[in-house]
Amino acid sequence: MEEKTAVFFRIFKAEHKHVVLMCHDPTRSSMRPNLYRPTFAGYVDVDIAKTGKISLRSLIDHSVVESFGAEGKTCITSRVYPSLAIGKDAHLFVFNNGSADVKVSELKAWEIRRPLMNGA
């Protein structure tokens, strides 16, 4: 886990509802020096008291992590340049840093093959 891009939700209790913030933190996404790696965040318009869940879909490429929160209501894209976490050395981890239990109801991962170009 020397290279990692954290994608996470932070939930705040407001006066009459919960406020959900989705974040990308690519600050440790590459061992390469001198890369611009800002943290991005966006508020997610979801009523978790009503639905009881938040969806997250992340697309991970060789140089991009793109995440869609609440079925696409919020989208964050980060450029990443891994040099170690590539191919079979890339992994997906799910964890909870909160004080309440969280249930992951579904987790799927696929590896996308190279496209066929000009029939080859």
DSSP file (Angstrom, degrees, kcal/mol; ACC not computed):
  #  RESIDUE AA STRUCTURE BP1 BP2  ACC     N-H-->O    O-->H-N    N-H-->O    O-->H-N    TCO  KAPPA ALPHA  PHI   PSI    X-CA   Y-CA   Z-CA
    1    1 A M              0   0    0      0, 0.0     3,-0.1     0, 0.0    84,-0.0   0.000 360.0 360.0 360.0  36.4    0.0    0.0    0.0
    2    2 A E        +     0   0    0      1,-0.2     2,-0.5    27,-0.0    28,-0.1   0.868 360.0  43.5 -72.0 -35.6    2.8    2.4   -0.8
    3    3 A E  S    S+     0   0    0     26,-0.1     2,-0.3     2,-0.0    26,-0.3  -0.943  78.3 148.2-109.9 128.3    0.7    3.8   -3.7
    4    4 A K  E     -A   28   0A   0     24,-2.9    24,-0.6    -2,-0.5     2,-0.5  -0.988  36.6-152.6-157.5 148.6   -3.0    4.5   -3.0
    5    5 A T  E     -     0   0A   0     -2,-0.3     2,-0.4    24,-0.1    -2,-0.0  -0.971  25.1-146.0-121.0 112.4   -5.8    6.8   -4.0
    6    6 A A  E     -A   25   0A   0     19,-2.0    19,-3.0    -2,-0.5     2,-0.5  -0.651  15.5-174.8 -82.9 130.0   -8.3    7.0   -1.2
    7    7 A V  E     +A   24   0A   0     -2,-0.4     2,-0.3    17,-0.2    17,-0.2  -0.993  25.0 152.2-121.1 120.0  -12.0    7.5   -2.3
    8    8 A F  E     -A   23   0A   0     15,-2.2    15,-3.3    -2,-0.5     2,-0.4  -0.960  40.8-128.1-149.9 162.8  -14.2    8.0    0.7
    9    9 A F  E     -A   22   0A   0     -2,-0.3     2,-0.4    13,-0.2    13,-0.2  -0.894  14.9-162.3-108.9 142.4  -17.4    9.5    2.1
   10   10 A R  E     -A   21   0A   0     11,-2.8    11,-2.7    -2,-0.4     2,-0.5  -0.997  10.7-156.8-122.8 126.1  -17.6   11.8    5.1
   11   11 A I  E     -A   20   0A   0     -2,-0.4     2,-0.4     9,-0.2     9,-0.2  -0.901   7.8-169.1-111.2 126.4  -21.0   12.2    6.7
   12   12 A F  E     -A   19   0A   0      7,-3.1     7,-3.0    -2,-0.5     2,-0.7  -0.882  22.0-127.1-113.8 143.7  -21.8   15.2    8.8
   13   13 A K  E     -A   18   0A   0     -2,-0.4     5,-0.2     5,-0.2     2,-0.1  -0.818  31.5-173.3 -90.6 114.6  -24.9   15.7   11.0
   14   14 A A        -     0   0    0      3,-2.8     5,-0.0    -2,-0.7     0, 0.0  -0.329  43.1 -84.9 -94.6-176.1  -26.6   18.9   10.1
   15   15 A E  S    S+     0   0    0      1,-0.2     3,-0.1    -2,-0.1    -2,-0.0   0.906 120.9   5.4 -60.8 -45.0  -29.6   20.5   12.0
   16   16 A H  S    S+     0   0    0      1,-0.1     2,-0.3     2,-0.0    -1,-0.2   0.365 132.7  12.6-123.2   3.7  -32.3   18.6   10.2
   17   17 A K  S    S-     0   0    0     31,-0.0    -3,-2.8    32,-0.0     2,-0.3  -0.956  78.9 -87.5-162.4 176.5  -30.5   16.1    7.9
   18   18 A H  E     -A   13   0A   0     -2,-0.3     2,-0.5    -5,-0.2    -5,-0.2  -0.772  30.8-147.4 -95.4 145.2  -27.1   14.5    7.1
   19   19 A V  E     -A   12   0A   0     -7,-3.0    -7,-3.1    -2,-0.3     2,-0.5  -0.962  12.6-154.2-113.2 129.3  -24.7   16.1    4.7
   20   20 A V  E     -AB  11  44A   0     24,-0.6    24,-2.7    -2,-0.5     2,-0.5  -0.901   8.8-170.5-111.8 128.4  -22.6   13.7    2.6
   21   21 A L  E     -AB  10  43A   0    -11,-2.7   -11,-2.8    -2,-0.5     2,-0.4  -0.973   7.6-157.0-116.8 126.5  -19.2   14.7    1.2
   22   22 A M  E     -AB   9  42A   0     20,-2.9    20,-2.3    -2,-0.5     2,-0.3  -0.883  18.4-170.5-102.7 135.1  -17.4   12.4   -1.3
   23   23 A C  E     -AB   8  41A   0    -15,-3.3   -15,-2.2    -2,-0.4     2,-0.4  -0.934  22.8-158.0-130.4 148.7  -13.6   12.8   -1.5
   24   24 A H  E     -AB   7  40A   0     16,-2.8    16,-1.8    -2,-0.3   -17,-0.2  -0.996  11.4-175.7-116.2 126.9  -10.6   11.7   -3.7
   25   25 A D  E     +A    6   0A   0    -19,-3.0   -19,-2.0    -2,-0.4     3,-0.4  -0.819  13.8 163.3-123.9  92.2   -7.2   11.9   -2.0
   26   26 A P  E >   +     0   0A   0      0, 0.0     3,-2.4     0, 0.0     4,-0.2   0.174  36.5 119.0 -92.1  19.1   -4.5   10.9   -4.5
   27   27 A T  E 3  S+     0   0A   0      1,-0.3     3,-0.2     2,-0.1   -22,-0.1   0.729  86.4  33.9 -62.4 -20.6   -1.7   12.4   -2.5
   28   28 A R  E 3  S+A    4   0A   0    -24,-0.6   -24,-2.9    -3,-0.4    -1,-0.3  -0.018  85.1 114.5-117.5  29.8    0.0    8.9   -2.3
   29   29 A S  S <  S+     0   0    0     -3,-2.4     2,-0.3   -26,-0.3    56,-0.2   0.627  79.9  23.3 -77.4 -13.0   -1.2    7.7   -5.7
   30   30 A S        -     0   0    0     -4,-0.2    -1,-0.1    -3,-0.2     5,-0.1  -0.998  56.2-144.1-152.2 149.2    2.4    7.5   -7.1
   31   31 A M  S    S+     0   0    0     -2,-0.3    -1,-0.1    50,-0.2    -2,-0.0   0.509  72.1 112.2 -86.7  -6.5    5.9    7.1   -6.0
   32   32 A R        -     0   0    0     49,-0.4     3,-0.5     1,-0.1    -2,-0.1  -0.469  68.7-125.1 -68.6 135.4    7.0    9.5   -8.8
   33   33 A P  S    S+     0   0    0      0, 0.0    -1,-0.1     0, 0.0    -2,-0.1  -0.329  79.8  25.1 -78.8 163.1    8.3   12.8   -7.5
   34   34 A N  S    S+     0   0    0      1,-0.2     2,-0.4    -2,-0.1    -2,-0.0   0.767  79.0 145.6  60.5  34.7    7.1   16.3   -8.4
   35   35 A L        -     0   0    0     -3,-0.5     2,-0.7    -5,-0.1    -1,-0.2  -0.820  53.5-120.9-100.8 143.8    3.5   15.4   -9.5
   36   36 A Y        +     0   0    0     -2,-0.4    43,-0.1     1,-0.1    -9,-0.0  -0.747  40.3 167.8 -80.7 114.6    0.6   17.7   -8.9
   37   37 A R        +     0   0    0     -2,-0.7     2,-0.1   -10,-0.1    -1,-0.1  -0.626   6.6 176.6-133.0  73.4   -1.8   15.7   -6.7
   38   38 A P        -     0   0    0      0, 0.0     2,-0.4     0, 0.0    -2,-0.0  -0.379  31.3-116.3 -76.3 157.7   -4.6   17.8   -5.2
   39   39 A T        -     0   0    0    -14,-0.2     2,-0.3   -13,-0.1   -14,-0.2  -0.782  31.2-160.5 -90.0 136.6   -7.5   16.4   -3.1
   40   40 A F  E     +B   24   0A   0    -16,-1.8   -16,-2.8    -2,-0.4     2,-0.3  -0.881  12.2 174.5-118.1 150.5  -10.9   16.8   -4.7
   41   41 A A  E     -B   23   0A   0     -2,-0.3     2,-0.3   -18,-0.2   -18,-0.2  -0.991   7.9-177.1-151.5 155.9  -14.3   16.7   -3.0
   42   42 A G  E     -B   22   0A   0    -20,-2.3   -20,-2.9    -2,-0.3     2,-0.2  -0.985  31.2-110.4-153.5 145.1  -18.0   17.3   -3.8
   43   43 A Y  E     -B   21   0A   0     -2,-0.3     2,-0.5   -22,-0.2   -22,-0.2  -0.551  30.0-140.5 -76.2 141.6  -21.2   17.2   -1.9
   44   44 A V  E     -B   20   0A   0    -24,-2.7     2,-1.5    -2,-0.2   -24,-0.6  -0.906   6.3-138.9-107.9 123.9  -23.5   14.3   -2.7
   45   45 A D        +     0   0    0     -2,-0.5     2,-0.3    24,-0.1   -26,-0.1  -0.641  55.2 127.4 -84.2  88.1  -27.3   15.0   -2.9
   46   46 A V        -     0   0    0     -2,-1.5     2,-1.1   -28,-0.2   -26,-0.2  -0.997  56.5-138.8-145.1 139.6  -28.6   11.9   -1.1
   47   47 A D    >>  +     0   0    0     -2,-0.3     4,-2.7     1,-0.2     3,-0.7  -0.775  24.1 177.2 -97.9  89.3  -31.0   11.5    1.8
   48   48 A I  H 3> S+     0   0    0     -2,-1.1     4,-1.6     1,-0.3    -1,-0.2   0.752  77.1  61.8 -70.3 -22.2  -29.3    8.7    3.7
   49   49 A A  H 34 S+     0   0    0      2,-0.2    -1,-0.3     1,-0.1    -2,-0.1   0.857 113.9  36.3 -67.3 -32.5  -32.0    8.8    6.5
   50   50 A K  H <4 S+     0   0    0     -3,-0.7    -2,-0.2     1,-0.1    -1,-0.1   0.912 129.4  30.2 -84.6 -47.6  -34.6    7.9    3.8
   51   51 A T  H  < S-     0   0    0     -4,-2.7    -3,-0.2     2,-0.1    -2,-0.2   0.805  86.1-145.7 -85.8 -30.9  -32.6    5.5    1.6
   52   52 A G     <  +     0   0    0     -4,-1.6     2,-0.3    -5,-0.4    -4,-0.1   0.586  68.8  67.6  76.0   9.3  -30.2    4.0    4.2
   53   53 A K        -     0   0    0     -6,-0.2     2,-0.4     2,-0.0    -1,-0.2  -0.989  60.7-148.3-155.7 162.8  -27.4    3.7    1.7
   54   54 A I        -     0   0    0     -2,-0.3     2,-0.3    -3,-0.1   -45,-0.0  -1.000  21.8-142.9-131.4 130.9  -24.9    5.5   -0.5
   55   55 A S        -     0   0    0     -2,-0.4    15,-2.3     2,-0.0     2,-0.4  -0.706  15.3-172.9 -94.8 149.5  -23.8    4.1   -3.8
   56   56 A L  E     -C   69   0B   0     -2,-0.3     2,-0.4    13,-0.2    13,-0.2  -0.984   6.7-179.1-140.6 127.6  -20.2    4.4   -5.2
   57   57 A R  E     -C   68   0B   0     11,-2.0    11,-2.9    -2,-0.4     2,-0.4  -0.991   9.1-171.9-126.5 123.0  -19.0    3.4   -8.6
   58   58 A S  E     -C   67   0B   0     -2,-0.4     2,-0.5     9,-0.2     9,-0.2  -0.957  10.9-159.1-119.0 133.0  -15.3    3.9   -9.3
   59   59 A L  E     -C   66   0B   0      7,-3.3     7,-2.8    -2,-0.4     2,-0.5  -0.944  13.3-165.2-107.5 126.1  -13.6    3.5  -12.7
   60   60 A I  E     +C   65   0B   0     -2,-0.5     5,-0.2     5,-0.2     2,-0.2  -0.958  12.7 168.9-121.3 123.1   -9.9    2.9  -12.5
   61   61 A D        -     0   0    0      3,-3.1    19,-0.0    -2,-0.5    -2,-0.0  -0.440  54.7 -82.4-115.9-171.9   -7.6    3.2  -15.5
   62   62 A H  S    S+     0   0    0      1,-0.2     3,-0.1    -2,-0.2    -2,-0.0   0.764 127.2   8.6 -68.1 -24.7   -3.8    3.4  -15.9
   63   63 A S  S    S+     0   0    0      1,-0.1    17,-2.3    18,-0.1     2,-0.4   0.300 120.5  66.9-139.4  10.1   -3.8    7.1  -15.1
   64   64 A V  E     - D   0  79B   0     15,-0.3    -3,-3.1     2,-0.0     2,-0.5  -0.997  45.7-168.8-139.1 138.7   -7.4    8.0  -13.9
   65   65 A V  E     -CD  60  78B   0     13,-2.4    13,-2.6    -2,-0.4     2,-0.5  -0.992  18.0-178.8-120.0 120.4   -9.6    7.3  -11.0
   66   66 A E  E     -CD  59  77B   0     -7,-2.8    -7,-3.3    -2,-0.5     2,-0.4  -0.982   3.7-169.7-123.8 125.2  -13.2    8.5  -11.6
   67   67 A S  E     -CD  58  76B   0      9,-2.9     9,-2.3    -2,-0.5     2,-0.5  -0.931  10.7-160.5-122.8 140.3  -15.9    8.0   -8.9
   68   68 A F  E     -CD  57  75B   0    -11,-2.9   -11,-2.0    -2,-0.4     3,-0.4  -0.973  12.6-160.0-119.5 117.4  -19.6    8.5   -9.1
   69   69 A G  E  >> +CD  56  74B   0      5,-2.9     5,-1.7    -2,-0.5     4,-1.0  -0.751  69.3   8.5 -99.2 145.7  -21.5    8.9   -5.9
   70   70 A A  T >45S-     0   0    0    -15,-2.3     3,-0.9    -2,-0.3    -1,-0.2   0.928 136.8 -49.1  53.4  53.6  -25.2    8.4   -5.4
   71   71 A E  T 345S-     0   0    0     -3,-0.4    -1,-0.2     1,-0.2    -2,-0.1   0.833 116.4 -42.2  57.1  37.7  -25.7    6.8   -8.8
   72   72 A G  T 345S+     0   0    0      2,-0.3    -1,-0.2    -3,-0.2    -2,-0.2   0.480 101.9 123.1  94.9   3.7  -23.9    9.6  -10.6
   73   73 A K  T <<5S+     0   0    0     -4,-1.0     2,-0.4    -3,-0.9    -3,-0.2   0.832  84.5  29.9 -66.1 -29.6  -25.2   12.7   -8.8
   74   74 A T  E   <S-D   69   0B   0     -5,-1.7    -5,-2.9   -32,-0.1     2,-0.4  -0.998  73.0-172.9-130.4 135.2  -21.7   13.6   -7.9
   75   75 A C  E     -D   68   0B   0     -2,-0.4     2,-0.4    -7,-0.2    -7,-0.2  -0.992   3.3-176.8-130.1 134.6  -18.6   12.8  -10.0
   76   76 A I  E     -D   67   0B   0     -9,-2.3    -9,-2.9    -2,-0.4     2,-0.4  -0.999   5.1-167.0-130.8 132.9  -14.9   13.3   -9.2
   77   77 A T  E     -D   66   0B   0     -2,-0.4     2,-0.4   -11,-0.2   -11,-0.2  -0.974   5.6-176.2-121.1 132.2  -12.0   12.5  -11.5
   78   78 A S  E     -D   65   0B   0    -13,-2.6   -13,-2.4    -2,-0.4     2,-0.5  -0.985  22.9-132.5-127.2 138.5   -8.4   12.4  -10.4
   79   79 A R  E     -D   64   0B   0     -2,-0.4     2,-0.3   -15,-0.2   -15,-0.3  -0.766  31.4-179.4 -84.9 131.6   -5.2   11.9  -12.5
   80   80 A V        -     0   0    0    -17,-2.3   -50,-0.1    -2,-0.5   -75,-0.0  -0.954  21.1-162.9-131.3 151.5   -3.0    9.3  -10.9
   81   81 A Y        -     0   0    0     -2,-0.3   -49,-0.4   -49,-0.1   -50,-0.2  -0.574  17.3-173.7-134.4  70.6    0.4    7.9  -12.1
   82   82 A P        +     0   0    0      0, 0.0   -52,-0.2     0, 0.0   -53,-0.1  -0.338  16.7 175.9 -68.3 147.0    1.1    4.6  -10.3
   83   83 A S  S    S+     0   0    0    -54,-0.1     3,-0.1     3,-0.0   -53,-0.1   0.502  84.2  25.8-120.0 -16.1    4.5    3.0  -10.8
   84   84 A L  S    S+     0   0    0      1,-0.1     2,-2.0     5,-0.0     5,-0.1   0.745 107.6  67.7-113.0 -43.5    4.0    0.1   -8.4
   85   85 A A  S    S+     0   0    0    -56,-0.2     2,-0.4     3,-0.1     5,-0.2  -0.490  74.6 130.4 -84.4  71.9    0.2   -0.6   -8.1
   86   86 A I    >   -     0   0    0     -2,-2.0     3,-2.2    -3,-0.1     2,-0.1  -0.961  66.3 -28.5-128.9 141.3   -0.2   -1.8  -11.7
   87   87 A G  G >  S+     0   0    0     -2,-0.4     3,-1.7     1,-0.3    -2,-0.0  -0.325 134.8   3.7  59.8-125.6   -1.8   -5.0  -13.1
   88   88 A K  G 3  S+     0   0    0      1,-0.3    -1,-0.3    -2,-0.1    -3,-0.1   0.605 130.0  63.1 -70.3 -11.3   -1.7   -7.8  -10.6
   89   89 A D  G <  S+     0   0    0     -3,-2.2     2,-0.4    -5,-0.1    -1,-0.3   0.414  83.4  94.9 -92.3   1.2   -0.1   -5.5   -8.0
   90   90 A A    <   -     0   0    0     -3,-1.7     2,-0.3    -5,-0.2    -4,-0.1  -0.770  56.2-179.5 -92.1 138.6   -3.2   -3.3   -7.9
   91   91 A H        -     0   0    0     -2,-0.4     2,-0.4    -6,-0.0    -2,-0.0  -0.917  24.2-136.5-137.2 160.0   -5.7   -4.0   -5.2
   92   92 A L        -     0   0    0     -2,-0.3     2,-0.4     2,-0.0    17,-0.0  -0.982  22.6-174.3-119.5 128.0   -9.1   -2.7   -3.9
   93   93 A F        -     0   0    0     -2,-0.4     2,-0.4     2,-0.0    -2,-0.0  -0.947   9.7-162.9-123.7 144.3   -9.7   -2.3   -0.2
   94   94 A V        +     0   0    0     -2,-0.4     2,-0.3     2,-0.0    10,-0.0  -0.996  22.9 155.9-124.8 130.2  -12.8   -1.3    1.7
   95   95 A F        -     0   0    0     -2,-0.4     2,-0.5     0, 0.0    -2,-0.0  -0.966  33.9-131.9-150.2 165.8  -12.7   -0.1    5.3
   96   96 A N        +     0   0    0     -2,-0.3     6,-0.0     1,-0.1    -2,-0.0  -0.979  17.1 175.6-126.0 118.9  -14.6    2.0    7.8
   97   97 A N        +     0   0    0     -2,-0.5    -1,-0.1     2,-0.0     2,-0.0   0.313  55.3 102.3 -99.6   6.8  -13.0    4.7    9.9
   98   98 A G  S    S-     0   0    0      2,-0.2    -2,-0.1     1,-0.1     4,-0.1  -0.177  79.7-118.6 -85.5 179.2  -16.3    5.8   11.5
   99   99 A S  S    S+     0   0    0      2,-0.1     2,-0.3    -2,-0.0    -1,-0.1   0.510  92.0  66.2 -96.5  -7.0  -17.7    5.1   14.9
  100  100 A A  S    S-     0   0    0      1,-0.0    -2,-0.2     0, 0.0     2,-0.1  -0.830  92.2 -97.4-114.1 154.8  -20.8    3.2   13.6
  101  101 A D        -     0   0    0     -2,-0.3     2,-0.4     1,-0.0    -2,-0.1  -0.391  35.4-159.8 -67.5 145.2  -21.1   -0.1   11.7
  102  102 A V        -     0   0    0     -2,-0.1     2,-0.6    -4,-0.1    -6,-0.0  -0.993   5.4-148.4-128.0 134.6  -21.3    0.0    7.9
  103  103 A K        -     0   0    0     -2,-0.4     2,-0.9     3,-0.0     3,-0.1  -0.913   4.1-151.3-106.1 123.3  -22.6   -2.8    5.8
  104  104 A V        -     0   0    0     -2,-0.6     3,-0.1     1,-0.2    -2,-0.0  -0.837  15.8-176.5 -89.4 107.0  -21.2   -3.2    2.3
  105  105 A S        +     0   0    0     -2,-0.9     2,-0.3     1,-0.3    -1,-0.2   0.741  66.0  12.2 -82.1 -22.8  -24.2   -4.7    0.5
  106  106 A E        +     0   0    0     -3,-0.1     2,-0.4     2,-0.0    -1,-0.3  -0.957  57.7 176.1-156.2 134.9  -22.4   -5.2   -2.9
  107  107 A L        +     0   0    0     -2,-0.3     2,-0.4    -3,-0.1    -3,-0.0  -0.949  10.9 169.7-142.3 119.2  -18.8   -5.1   -4.1
  108  108 A K        -     0   0    0     -2,-0.4     2,-0.4     2,-0.0    -2,-0.0  -0.966   8.4-174.7-129.8 145.7  -17.8   -6.0   -7.6
  109  109 A A        -     0   0    0     -2,-0.4     2,-0.3     2,-0.0    -2,-0.0  -0.998   3.2-177.2-140.4 138.7  -14.6   -5.5   -9.5
  110  110 A W        -     0   0    0     -2,-0.4     2,-0.5     2,-0.0    -2,-0.0  -0.953  21.3-137.4-131.1 151.8  -13.7   -6.1  -13.1
  111  111 A E        -     0   0    0     -2,-0.3     2,-0.4     0, 0.0    -2,-0.0  -0.955  23.5-139.3-107.2 127.3  -10.6   -5.9  -15.2
  112  112 A I        -     0   0    0     -2,-0.5     2,-0.1     1,-0.0    -2,-0.0  -0.715  15.0-137.1 -89.6 131.0  -11.1   -4.4  -18.6
  113  113 A R        -     0   0    0     -2,-0.4    -1,-0.0     1,-0.1     0, 0.0  -0.350  33.4 -85.0 -79.4 165.2   -9.2   -5.9  -21.4
  114  114 A R        -     0   0    0      1,-0.1    -1,-0.1    -2,-0.1     2,-0.1  -0.421  52.8-106.6 -66.4 144.7   -7.5   -4.0  -24.1
  115  115 A P        -     0   0    0      0, 0.0     2,-0.6     0, 0.0    -1,-0.1  -0.378  27.4-111.2 -73.0 152.5   -9.8   -2.9  -27.0
  116  116 A L        -     0   0    0     -2,-0.1     2,-0.5     3,-0.0     3,-0.2  -0.743  35.1-157.6 -80.2 124.9   -9.7   -4.5  -30.4
  117  117 A M    >   -     0   0    0     -2,-0.6     3,-1.8     1,-0.2    -3,-0.0  -0.928  67.0 -17.6-111.6 122.0   -8.3   -2.0  -32.8
  118  118 A N  T 3  S-     0   0    0     -2,-0.5    -1,-0.2     1,-0.3    -2,-0.0   0.842 125.8 -55.7  54.5  38.2   -9.0   -2.3  -36.5
  119  119 A G  T 3         0   0    0     -3,-0.2    -1,-0.3     1,-0.1    -3,-0.0   0.512 360.0 360.0  77.6   4.8  -10.0   -6.0  -36.1
  120  120 A A    <         0   0    0     -3,-1.8    -2,-0.1     0, 0.0    -1,-0.1   0.432 360.0 360.0-102.5 360.0   -6.7   -6.9  -34.5
